[in-house]
């Protein structure tokens, strides 16, 4: 379907916890961007090893319990990774990470979180 629609594979992204799936796409479709989910408790060095092994474009890092710091996000960027934050489920977490430099926020509450990221809500004037 993607080929029929003439969408270049470099515009696609696969994001998953599955190492097997990431290996499959690395080996069979290297032009598709691979984003690996990082479990809480992984060191920066472990994340870079994960990046190198699977030739990752980026990572999804957890923030629901503030496991990932703004310094961690900067470090990952400095080391060539696109960084998404998951799960940003509350306005409070969105506000805390709004200026973190993250490339994407993963959430089930797009409308609420987008308002915070746009500077609305949580004491911000529209």
N, C-alpha and C positions, 0 to 999 in steps of 0.2 A: 504493500500500500504506500509506503514511504517513497519507494522508487517511482511508482506510478504517478504520485503527486509531484514528482520532481523536487523533493525536499532533499537537500544535501545532508548526508549523514553527519557531517560536522556540526549540524544544528541540533542534533539529538543528544540526550543525556539519559543514562541509566543510573539510578541511585538505589542502593540496596545494602543490606547486611550480608548478603550471600556472597561469600568469597568465590564459590563455584561460578556464579553468574558473572562476577567481575572478571574472572579468569577467562571465561568464554568470550566476553566482549573484547577483552584485551587481545586475545589470540585470533578471533574471527572477524571482529569489526573494530580495529584500533582507532578508526576515525570517529567513533561514537564516544562522547565524553563519559568517563566513568567517575562516579562519586560514591565513595565508600562511607557507610555509617560507622562512626567510631563509638564504641561502648565507653561508658563512664569509667574512669580510673586508668585509662591509657596515658602513658607518658608522651611528651612531645616527641621523643626519640622513637617510640613505638609507632606513632602516627606517621613519621617520616619514613620508617621502614615499610609500613603498609603502603604508603604512596609509591615508594620505589619498586616494591614487589609487583604491584598491580598497575603501575604506570597511571596513577590516578590523576584526573583533572582537578578533583576537589574532594572535600570531606563534609559530612554532616556531623556536627559535634553537639553533644547534649548541653542544655542550659536550664532545664526545668528545676534543678536544685542548685543553680549557679555553679556547676561543675567546671565550666569553661570561663576563663577570665578574658577581659579585653586584651591583656598582654598575650594570651594564648592565640587569640584571633590574629593579632599583629604578627606573631611568630610564624603562624601557618601561612599568612600572606607573603611574608618575607621569604619563605621557602617555596614559593611558587604555587600555592594551593588556593583554589576558589573555596570559600567557606560559607556553609549554610548552618543555621542554628535550629535545633529541633528540641523539643517541641516548645514553641513560644505560644503558650495557651492562655496567658493572662496579660492584662494591660500592664501590670506591674513589671513583669519580666520584659515585655516589649519596651517599656520606658527605660529600664535599666540597660538594655542592649541597643537602644536606638542609635546611639552614636559610636557603636563598637567597630564600625567598618565592615561588618558582615555583608556578604554578597546576597544572602537570601535568608528569609525566616520561614520555617516550616510550621504551619499551624492549622488547626481545625476551625479557627475563628477569624477568618480573613477580614471581615468588615470591622470588627472591634480592634484588631491589631493594627490594621492599616490606619485607622483614625489616630492612634497613638503615634505611629511612625510619621504621620503627616503633621504632628504637633497639636492634635486635638485631644481633649480629654485629659484626665489625671492632672488637673490644675493648669493646663495650657490653654491660652486663648486661641480661638480659631483663626 
